[in-house]
Amino acid sequence: MTRKRWLIVLGAVTLALAITLLAIDPAREAEGNPSIVGFELAWDEQGAAEILDEWGEDGRDAARLSLRLDFLYLLAYGAFFALACNGMFWRSAMSGHPGDLMLALSLFLLLLSVHGLLLGLLLWRGVAKPLLALLLVTTAFAAHYMNSYSVYLDADMQTARERILAWLADEFESLTLVDTNKDPKTRLQEFLQSRSCELPRYEVVDIQGEPHCRTFFVECEVVLLNNKSRGQGVSRRIAEQVAAAAALIALGVENGND
């Protein structure tokens, strides 16, 4: 059967068992009788004994039947939610193994066990409220993650790679080799070293102006360029930085607007 048909069958069984459990609840035997849920949550032996006394023989018989059916009910609605609330999980898990019944059965039993474990923990007074709060927060984050990124399980490295590249396409387009924390001379040197080229050579070709107000003219020779780049500045260092920046533009590493 298909997943949809299984959901219909399990939903119908769960609903039928729920109606049956309500119908045979000991609380219906007499007005004011505790319900089977009250008995299950009695927490101590004395409280449970008091409830048994209040039920009487007929109520205890109804409770026995209710507890037996309750196990079937737990299995039915656990199986229903294992299928109904994990659609993306099933699609992701079975996409690479279509028709693998053993894998599907193993995953189903795993989900069923997890659901049963989590629901069983709610019967403990000390952990019920904290666990419910944690489950609600965790479920909210998980639902947001799955709906935002359409990913539950990574199918394989290639699929994950394609998905990540698609997410980060705009960021990759905006990347540049320019590191604004480094000056042009350092950037030019690192670029040439990455290509196993000789380091640039700087030469002061002219100095103009009075001693207190000079202008330095520097040429930068790079083996990858046919022509030397030039730069000028009020100090040799600044002129060399300008020449290095011009060389980076000539090499096509930077566009002058970075």
C-alpha positions in Angstrom: 0.0 0.0 0.0 1.0 3.6 -0.5 1.9 5.9 2.4 -1.5 7.7 1.9 -3.4 4.5 2.3 -1.5 3.5 5.4 -2.3 6.9 6.9 -6.0 6.4 6.2 -6.0 2.9 7.7 -3.9 3.9 10.8 -6.0 7.1 11.2 -9.2 5.0 11.2 -7.9 2.4 13.6 -6.6 5.2 16.0 -10.0 6.9 15.9 -11.9 3.7 16.5 -9.7 2.8 19.5 -10.0 6.3 20.9 -13.8 6.1 20.8 -13.8 2.6 22.3 -11.5 3.8 25.1 -13.8 6.7 25.9 -16.8 4.3 25.9 -15.4 1.8 28.4 -13.7 4.4 30.6 -14.5 3.4 34.3 -15.6 7.0 34.9 -18.8 6.2 32.8 -19.7 3.4 35.2 -20.9 5.8 37.9 -21.0 9.6 38.2 -18.0 10.9 40.1 -15.7 7.9 39.4 -12.1 8.7 38.5 -11.2 8.2 34.8 -8.6 5.7 33.6 -6.2 8.7 33.0 -6.6 9.6 36.6 -5.6 6.1 37.6 -2.6 6.1 35.2 -1.4 9.4 36.7 -2.1 8.5 40.4 1.7 8.7 41.0 1.7 6.5 44.1 0.3 3.2 45.3 -2.1 4.7 47.9 -3.7 7.0 45.3 -4.1 4.0 42.9 -5.6 1.8 45.6 -8.2 4.5 46.4 -9.2 4.8 42.8 -9.6 1.0 42.5 -11.9 1.0 45.6 -14.0 3.7 44.1 -14.4 1.9 40.8 -15.8 -1.3 42.3 -15.7 -4.7 40.5 -17.3 -3.5 37.3 -15.0 -0.4 37.1 -11.9 -2.6 37.6 -13.0 -4.9 34.8 -13.5 -1.9 32.5 -10.1 -0.6 33.5 -8.4 -3.9 32.7 -9.9 -3.9 29.2 -9.1 -0.2 28.8 -5.4 -0.8 29.7 -5.1 -3.7 27.2 -6.6 -1.6 24.4 -4.5 1.3 25.4 -1.3 -0.5 24.2 -2.9 -1.0 20.8 -3.9 2.7 20.8 -0.4 3.7 21.6 1.0 1.6 18.7 -1.7 2.9 16.3 -1.3 6.6 16.9 2.4 6.3 17.2 2.5 4.6 13.8 0.2 7.3 12.4 2.3 10.2 13.5 5.5 8.4 12.5 4.1 8.4 8.9 2.1 11.6 9.0 4.6 14.0 10.5 7.8 12.9 8.8 7.1 13.3 5.1 10.3 15.1 4.3 12.3 12.5 6.3 10.8 9.7 4.3 11.4 11.4 1.0 15.0 12.2 1.9 15.8 8.8 3.5 14.2 6.7 0.7 15.3 8.8 -2.3 18.5 6.8 -2.7 17.0 3.5 -1.9 13.6 3.3 -3.7 11.8 0.0 -3.0 14.0 -1.0 -0.1 11.3 -2.5 2.2 13.8 -3.5 4.9 15.2 0.0 5.2 11.6 1.5 5.2 10.6 -1.0 7.9 13.7 -0.3 10.0 13.2 3.5 9.8 9.5 3.1 10.6 10.3 1.1 13.8 13.0 3.6 14.7 10.5 6.5 14.4 7.8 4.5 16.3 10.2 3.8 19.1 11.3 7.4 19.4 7.7 8.6 19.5 6.9 6.0 22.1 9.9 6.9 24.2 9.1 10.7 24.1 5.4 10.2 24.9 6.3 7.7 27.7 8.4 10.3 29.4 5.4 12.6 29.7 4.0 10.2 32.3 6.7 11.2 34.8 5.6 14.2 36.8 9.1 15.6 37.3 10.0 15.8 33.6 6.6 16.3 31.9 6.5 20.1 31.9 10.2 20.7 31.1 10.1 18.1 28.4 7.0 19.6 26.8 8.6 23.0 26.7 11.8 21.6 25.2 9.8 19.6 22.6 7.8 22.7 21.6 10.9 24.8 21.2 12.9 22.1 19.4 10.0 21.3 17.0 9.6 25.0 16.2 13.3 25.3 15.3 13.3 22.1 13.3 10.2 23.1 11.4 11.7 26.5 10.6 15.0 24.9 9.4 13.2 22.3 7.2 10.8 24.8 5.7 13.5 27.4 5.0 16.2 25.1 3.5 14.1 22.1 2.3 16.6 19.8 3.9 16.1 17.1 6.4 18.9 14.7 5.7 21.9 15.2 3.4 21.4 12.7 0.6 25.1 12.7 -0.4 28.1 15.1 -0.7 27.3 16.1 -4.3 23.7 17.0 -3.5 24.8 18.9 -0.4 27.5 20.7 -2.5 24.9 21.7 -5.2 22.5 22.9 -2.5 25.1 25.0 -0.7 26.5 26.5 -3.9 22.9 27.5 -4.9 22.4 29.2 -1.4 25.7 31.1 -1.6 25.6 32.0 -5.3 25.1 35.7 -4.6 27.8 35.8 -1.9 30.3 34.1 -4.2 29.5 36.7 -6.9 30.4 39.5 -4.6 33.7 38.0 -3.5 36.9 39.8 -4.4 40.6 39.2 -4.0 40.9 42.5 -2.3 41.7 42.4 1.4 41.0 45.9 2.7 43.1 45.1 5.8 46.2 44.8 3.7 48.0 47.5 1.7 48.4 47.3 -2.1 52.1 46.3 -1.8 51.2 43.3 0.4 48.3 42.3 -1.9 50.5 42.5 -5.0 53.3 40.5 -3.3 50.8 37.8 -2.2 49.2 37.6 -5.7 52.6 37.1 -7.3 53.7 34.5 -4.7 50.5 32.6 -5.3 51.6 32.2 -8.9 55.3 31.4 -8.1 56.4 34.7 -9.8 59.3 37.0 -8.8 58.5 39.7 -6.3 57.9 43.2 -7.7 60.8 45.7 -8.0 60.3 49.3 -7.0 62.5 52.1 -8.2 62.5 55.8 -7.5 62.8 57.5 -10.9 62.4 61.2 -9.8 62.0 63.5 -6.8 60.6 66.9 -7.3 59.9 69.9 -5.0 61.6 71.6 -2.0 63.1 69.4 0.8 60.2 70.2 3.0 57.6 69.4 0.3 58.8 66.7 -2.0 57.0 64.5 -4.4 58.4 61.0 -5.1 57.9 59.2 -8.5 58.2 55.4 -8.3 58.0 52.7 -11.0 57.0 49.2 -10.2 58.2 46.3 -12.4 56.2 43.1 -12.5 57.3 40.1 -14.6 53.7 39.5 -15.7 53.3 43.0 -17.2 55.0 44.4 -20.3 55.0 48.0 -18.9 56.0 49.3 -15.5 53.3 50.9 -13.4 53.9 54.3 -11.9 52.9 56.0 -8.7 53.6 59.3 -6.9 53.3 60.6 -3.4 54.6 62.8 -0.7 56.8 59.9 0.5 58.6 57.0 -1.1 56.4 54.6 0.7 53.1 56.2 -0.5 54.4 56.4 -4.0 55.3 52.6 -3.9 51.7 51.9 -2.6 50.2 53.8 -5.5 52.4 52.0 -8.0 51.5 48.7 -6.5 47.8 49.5 -6.7 48.2 50.5 -10.4 50.0 47.1 -11.0 47.1 45.2 -9.5 44.6 47.1 -11.8 46.8 46.3 -14.8 46.9 42.7 -13.9 43.1 42.6 -13.7 43.2 41.6 -10.0 41.4 44.8 -8.9 39.2 47.2 -10.8 40.1 50.4 -9.1 36.7 50.6 -7.4 37.3 48.0 -4.6 
